[in-house]
Amino acid sequence: IVEAGSILDGQKIDNLQTEYDMDIVLHGHDDKMQVHPDGETLVTPGATLVIFAEHNRVMEIVSRNRPERNRTAV
């Protein structure tokens, strides 16, 4: 679940996929689910994302899904 103020908050699907070398295969928010969401979809706090990526990439994304002020260096 996307945290407010995290690196995911406010980003478009396409930007996240490119920057973090991952595939976002599902985006859910407000009881609506999109399989293979449009790249222009904006990711907002509370959204659920299902991603495919290398294990180390997934771990990086999970660790950075915190508000900027509470994040420690990875």
DSSP file with accessible surface (Angstrom, degrees, kcal/mol):
  #  RESIDUE AA STRUCTURE BP1 BP2  ACC     N-H-->O    O-->H-N    N-H-->O    O-->H-N    TCO  KAPPA ALPHA  PHI   PSI    X-CA   Y-CA   Z-CA
    1    1 A I              0   0  129      0, 0.0     2,-0.3     0, 0.0    47,-0.2   0.000 360.0 360.0 360.0 131.1    0.0    0.0    0.0
    2    2 A V        -     0   0    5     45,-3.0    44,-2.9    42,-0.3     2,-0.3  -0.485 360.0-141.8 -71.9 128.2    1.4    3.3   -1.1
    3    3 A E    >   -     0   0   94     -2,-0.3     3,-1.8    42,-0.2     6,-0.4  -0.697  24.2-103.1 -90.1 142.0    2.3    5.6    1.9
    4    4 A A  T 3  S+     0   0   56     -2,-0.3     3,-0.1     1,-0.3    -1,-0.1  -0.389 107.8  17.7 -61.1 133.6    1.7    9.4    1.7
    5    5 A G  T 3  S+     0   0   32      1,-0.2    63,-1.6    62,-0.1    -1,-0.3   0.450  96.4 128.4  84.0   0.9    5.0   11.2    1.1
    6    6 A S  S <  S-     0   0    6     -3,-1.8     3,-0.4    61,-0.2    -1,-0.2  -0.267  78.8 -97.7 -80.7 176.0    6.9    8.1   -0.2
    7    7 A I  S    S+     0   0   15     57,-1.3    58,-0.1    59,-0.3    -1,-0.1   0.716 124.8  52.8 -65.7 -20.1    8.8    7.9   -3.5
    8    8 A L  S >  S+     0   0    8     56,-0.2     3,-1.8    -5,-0.2    35,-0.3   0.794  83.9 103.6 -84.7 -30.0    5.7    6.3   -5.1
    9    9 A D  T 3  S+     0   0   49     -3,-0.4    35,-0.2    -6,-0.4     3,-0.1  -0.310  92.8   5.3 -61.7 124.5    3.2    9.0   -4.0
   10   10 A G  T 3  S+     0   0   40     33,-2.9    -1,-0.3     1,-0.3     2,-0.2   0.470  99.5 125.6  84.5   3.6    2.3   11.3   -6.8
   11   11 A Q    <   -     0   0   64     -3,-1.8    32,-3.0    32,-0.3    -1,-0.3  -0.638  60.3-118.3 -94.6 153.7    4.1    9.5   -9.6
   12   12 A K  B  >  -A   42   0A  77     -2,-0.2     4,-2.3    30,-0.2    30,-0.2  -0.611  24.8-118.1 -85.8 149.0    2.8    8.1  -12.8
   13   13 A I  H  > S+     0   0    0     28,-2.1     4,-2.6    25,-0.3     5,-0.2   0.914 114.2  52.2 -50.5 -50.2    2.9    4.4  -13.5
   14   14 A D  H  > S+     0   0   70     25,-2.3     4,-2.2     1,-0.2    -1,-0.2   0.909 108.9  50.0 -56.5 -44.1    5.1    4.9  -16.6
   15   15 A N  H  > S+     0   0   82     24,-0.4     4,-2.8     1,-0.2     5,-0.3   0.915 112.1  47.0 -62.4 -44.7    7.6    6.9  -14.6
   16   16 A L  H  X S+     0   0    0     -4,-2.3     4,-2.4     1,-0.2    -2,-0.2   0.916 111.4  50.9 -63.9 -43.0    7.8    4.4  -11.8
   17   17 A Q  H  X>S+     0   0   43     -4,-2.6     5,-1.4    -5,-0.2     4,-0.6   0.907 116.2  41.5 -62.6 -40.5    8.3    1.5  -14.2
   18   18 A T  H ><5S+     0   0  119     -4,-2.2     3,-0.6    -5,-0.2    -2,-0.2   0.954 117.6  44.8 -71.7 -49.5   11.1    3.2  -16.0
   19   19 A E  H 3<5S+     0   0  119     -4,-2.8    -2,-0.2     1,-0.2    -3,-0.2   0.863 124.2  33.1 -66.1 -36.2   12.9    4.6  -13.0
   20   20 A Y  H 3<5S-     0   0   10     -4,-2.4    -1,-0.2    -5,-0.3    -2,-0.2   0.311 101.6-124.5-108.7  10.1   12.7    1.5  -10.9
   21   21 A D  T <<5 +     0   0  111     -3,-0.6    33,-0.4    -4,-0.6     2,-0.3   0.939  68.1 121.6  49.0  57.9   13.0   -1.1  -13.7
   22   22 A M      < -     0   0    7     -5,-1.4     2,-0.5    -6,-0.2    31,-0.2  -0.933  61.3-123.5-141.9 164.2    9.8   -2.9  -12.7
   23   23 A D  E     -B   52   0B  99     29,-2.6    29,-2.6    -2,-0.3     2,-0.8  -0.972  15.4-151.6-111.9 125.8    6.4   -3.9  -14.2
   24   24 A I  E     +B   51   0B   3     -2,-0.5    27,-0.2    27,-0.2     3,-0.1  -0.885  20.5 173.1 -95.1 110.4    3.3   -2.7  -12.3
   25   25 A V  E     +     0   0B  23     25,-2.4    11,-2.6    -2,-0.8     2,-0.3   0.585  62.6  27.4 -98.5 -13.1    0.7   -5.3  -13.2
   26   26 A L  E     -BC  50  35B  39     24,-1.3    24,-2.1     9,-0.3     2,-0.4  -0.981  55.8-173.4-151.4 136.7   -2.1   -4.2  -10.9
   27   27 A H  E     -BC  49  34B  15      7,-2.3     7,-2.8    -2,-0.3     2,-0.4  -0.998  12.6-177.5-128.6 125.1   -3.2   -0.9   -9.5
   28   28 A G  E     +BC  48  33B   2     20,-2.7    20,-2.9    -2,-0.4     2,-0.3  -0.981  11.9 151.3-126.9 138.1   -6.0   -0.7   -7.0
   29   29 A H  E >   + C   0  32B  48      3,-2.4     3,-1.4    -2,-0.4    18,-0.1  -0.917  66.2   4.2-161.8 138.8   -7.6    2.2   -5.3
   30   30 A D  T 3  S-     0   0  129     -2,-0.3     3,-0.1     1,-0.3    17,-0.1   0.912 129.6 -53.9  52.7  47.4  -11.0    3.0   -3.9
   31   31 A D  T 3  S+     0   0  172      1,-0.2     2,-0.4    -3,-0.0    -1,-0.3   0.660 114.9 115.8  64.4  15.8  -12.3   -0.6   -4.6
   32   32 A K  E <   -C   29   0B 159     -3,-1.4    -3,-2.4     2,-0.0     2,-0.4  -0.965  46.8-164.3-116.2 134.5  -11.3   -0.3   -8.2
   33   33 A M  E     -C   28   0B 123     -2,-0.4     2,-0.5    -5,-0.2    -5,-0.2  -0.954   4.4-166.4-119.4 135.8   -8.7   -2.6   -9.7
   34   34 A Q  E     -C   27   0B  80     -7,-2.8    -7,-2.3    -2,-0.4     2,-0.4  -0.986  11.1-149.8-120.3 121.2   -6.8   -2.1  -13.0
   35   35 A V  E    S+C   26   0B 103     -2,-0.5    -9,-0.3     1,-0.3   -10,-0.1  -0.766  88.0   1.4 -86.3 133.2   -4.8   -5.0  -14.5
   36   36 A H  S    S-     0   0  137    -11,-2.6    -1,-0.3    -2,-0.4   -11,-0.2   0.980  98.8-144.0  49.0  66.8   -1.9   -3.6  -16.5
   37   37 A P        -     0   0   14      0, 0.0   -13,-0.1     0, 0.0    -1,-0.1  -0.173  20.1 -89.8 -62.3 152.5   -2.8    0.0  -15.6
   38   38 A D    >   -     0   0   99      1,-0.1     3,-2.0     2,-0.1   -25,-0.3  -0.315  34.5-122.2 -58.4 141.4   -2.4    2.9  -18.1
   39   39 A G  T 3  S+     0   0   11      1,-0.3   -25,-2.3   -26,-0.2   -24,-0.4   0.719 110.3  59.5 -61.7 -22.3    1.0    4.5  -17.8
   40   40 A E  T 3  S+     0   0  110    -27,-0.2    -1,-0.3   -28,-0.2     2,-0.1   0.513  76.1 122.5 -86.0  -3.1   -0.6    7.9  -17.2
   41   41 A T    <   -     0   0   25     -3,-2.0   -28,-2.1   -29,-0.1     2,-0.4  -0.389  61.4-132.8 -61.8 130.8   -2.3    6.6  -14.0
   42   42 A L  B     -A   12   0A  91    -30,-0.2     2,-0.5    -2,-0.1   -30,-0.2  -0.730  11.4-136.9 -89.3 130.2   -1.3    8.6  -11.0
   43   43 A V        +     0   0    0    -32,-3.0   -33,-2.9    -2,-0.4   -32,-0.3  -0.768  29.7 179.4 -88.8 127.0   -0.3    6.7   -7.9
   44   44 A T    >   -     0   0   46     -2,-0.5     3,-2.0   -35,-0.2   -42,-0.3  -0.831  38.0 -71.3-126.3 163.2   -1.7    8.1   -4.7
   45   45 A P  T 3  S+     0   0   52      0, 0.0   -42,-0.2     0, 0.0     3,-0.1  -0.222 118.3  27.6 -55.6 139.0   -1.6    7.3   -1.0
   46   46 A G  T 3  S+     0   0   43    -44,-2.9   -16,-0.2     1,-0.3   -43,-0.1   0.258  88.5 134.5  92.3 -11.1   -3.6    4.2   -0.1
   47   47 A A    <   -     0   0    0     -3,-2.0   -45,-3.0   -45,-0.1     2,-0.5  -0.382  50.1-136.8 -70.3 147.9   -3.2    2.6   -3.6
   48   48 A T  E     -B   28   0B  52    -20,-2.9   -20,-2.7   -47,-0.2     2,-0.4  -0.917  20.8-169.2-103.9 131.8   -2.3   -1.0   -3.8
   49   49 A L  E     -B   27   0B  35     -2,-0.5     2,-0.5   -22,-0.2   -22,-0.2  -0.976  13.2-160.4-121.4 137.7    0.4   -2.0   -6.4
   50   50 A V  E     -B   26   0B  63    -24,-2.1   -25,-2.4    -2,-0.4   -24,-1.3  -0.984  25.2-176.6-112.2 123.1    1.4   -5.4   -7.5
   51   51 A I  E     -B   24   0B  37     -2,-0.5     2,-0.4   -27,-0.2   -27,-0.2  -0.881  24.9-150.6-123.4 153.9    4.8   -5.4   -9.1
   52   52 A F  E     +B   23   0B 134    -29,-2.6   -29,-2.6    -2,-0.3     2,-0.3  -0.991  42.7 123.5-117.4 128.4    7.2   -7.7  -10.9
   53   53 A A        -     0   0   36     -2,-0.4   -31,-0.1   -31,-0.2   -32,-0.1  -0.963  65.4 -63.7-166.9 171.0   10.9   -7.0  -10.6
   54   54 A E    >>  -     0   0  135    -33,-0.4     4,-2.4    -2,-0.3     3,-0.6  -0.327  55.4-109.5 -62.8 150.7   14.1   -8.6   -9.4
   55   55 A H  H 3> S+     0   0  145      1,-0.3     4,-2.5     2,-0.2     5,-0.2   0.886 117.8  50.5 -52.7 -47.2   14.2   -9.4   -5.7
   56   56 A N  H 3> S+     0   0  103      1,-0.2     4,-1.9     2,-0.2    -1,-0.3   0.864 110.5  50.9 -63.6 -33.0   16.7   -6.7   -4.8
   57   57 A R  H <> S+     0   0   70     -3,-0.6     4,-2.4     2,-0.2    -1,-0.2   0.924 109.1  50.0 -68.2 -44.4   14.6   -4.1   -6.7
   58   58 A V  H  X S+     0   0   39     -4,-2.4     4,-2.7     1,-0.2     5,-0.2   0.939 110.7  50.2 -59.4 -44.6   11.4   -5.1   -4.9
   59   59 A M  H  X S+     0   0   98     -4,-2.5     4,-2.3     1,-0.2    -1,-0.2   0.891 110.0  50.6 -63.4 -38.1   13.2   -4.8   -1.5
   60   60 A E  H  X S+     0   0   52     -4,-1.9     4,-1.7    -5,-0.2    -1,-0.2   0.935 111.4  47.5 -63.4 -46.8   14.4   -1.4   -2.4
   61   61 A I  H  X S+     0   0    9     -4,-2.4     4,-0.6     2,-0.2    -2,-0.2   0.929 112.3  49.4 -62.5 -44.6   11.0   -0.2   -3.4
   62   62 A V  H >< S+     0   0   93     -4,-2.7     3,-1.2     1,-0.2    -1,-0.2   0.932 111.2  49.3 -61.1 -43.4    9.4   -1.6   -0.2
   63   63 A S  H 3< S+     0   0   30     -4,-2.3    -1,-0.2     1,-0.3     9,-0.2   0.806 112.4  48.4 -68.5 -25.4   12.0    0.1    2.0
   64   64 A R  H 3< S+     0   0   62     -4,-1.7     2,-1.8    -3,-0.2   -57,-1.3   0.431  80.9  98.9 -94.9   1.8   11.5    3.4    0.2
   65   65 A N    <<  +     0   0   28     -3,-1.2    -1,-0.2    -4,-0.6   -59,-0.1  -0.383  66.3  94.6 -85.5  58.2    7.7    3.3    0.5
   66   66 A R  S    S-     0   0   82     -2,-1.8   -59,-0.3   -61,-0.1     5,-0.1  -0.969  91.8 -78.6-138.8 156.2    7.8    5.6    3.5
   67   67 A P    >>  -     0   0   22      0, 0.0     3,-1.7     0, 0.0     4,-0.5  -0.258  46.7-115.2 -56.1 143.4    7.5    9.3    3.9
   68   68 A E  G >4 S+     0   0  125    -63,-1.6     3,-1.2     1,-0.3   -62,-0.1   0.856 113.3  55.8 -50.2 -42.5   10.8   11.1    2.9
   69   69 A R  G 34 S+     0   0  203      1,-0.3    -1,-0.3   -64,-0.1   -64,-0.0   0.736 111.0  44.3 -69.9 -19.0   11.4   12.4    6.4
   70   70 A N  G <4 S+     0   0   95     -3,-1.7     2,-0.3     2,-0.1    -1,-0.3   0.378  90.2 107.3-103.9   3.7   11.2    8.9    8.0
   71   71 A R    <<  -     0   0   46     -3,-1.2     2,-0.3    -4,-0.5    -7,-0.1  -0.647  53.1-154.6 -89.3 138.2   13.3    7.1    5.4
   72   72 A T        -     0   0   98     -2,-0.3    -2,-0.1    -9,-0.2    -3,-0.0  -0.725  36.6 -82.8-103.5 160.4   16.8    5.9    6.2
   73   73 A A              0   0  105     -2,-0.3    -1,-0.1     1,-0.1    -9,-0.0  -0.308 360.0 360.0 -62.1 142.6   19.5    5.3    3.6
   74   74 A V              0   0  129     -3,-0.0    -1,-0.1   -10,-0.0   -14,-0.0  -0.826 360.0 360.0-106.3 360.0   19.4    1.9    1.9
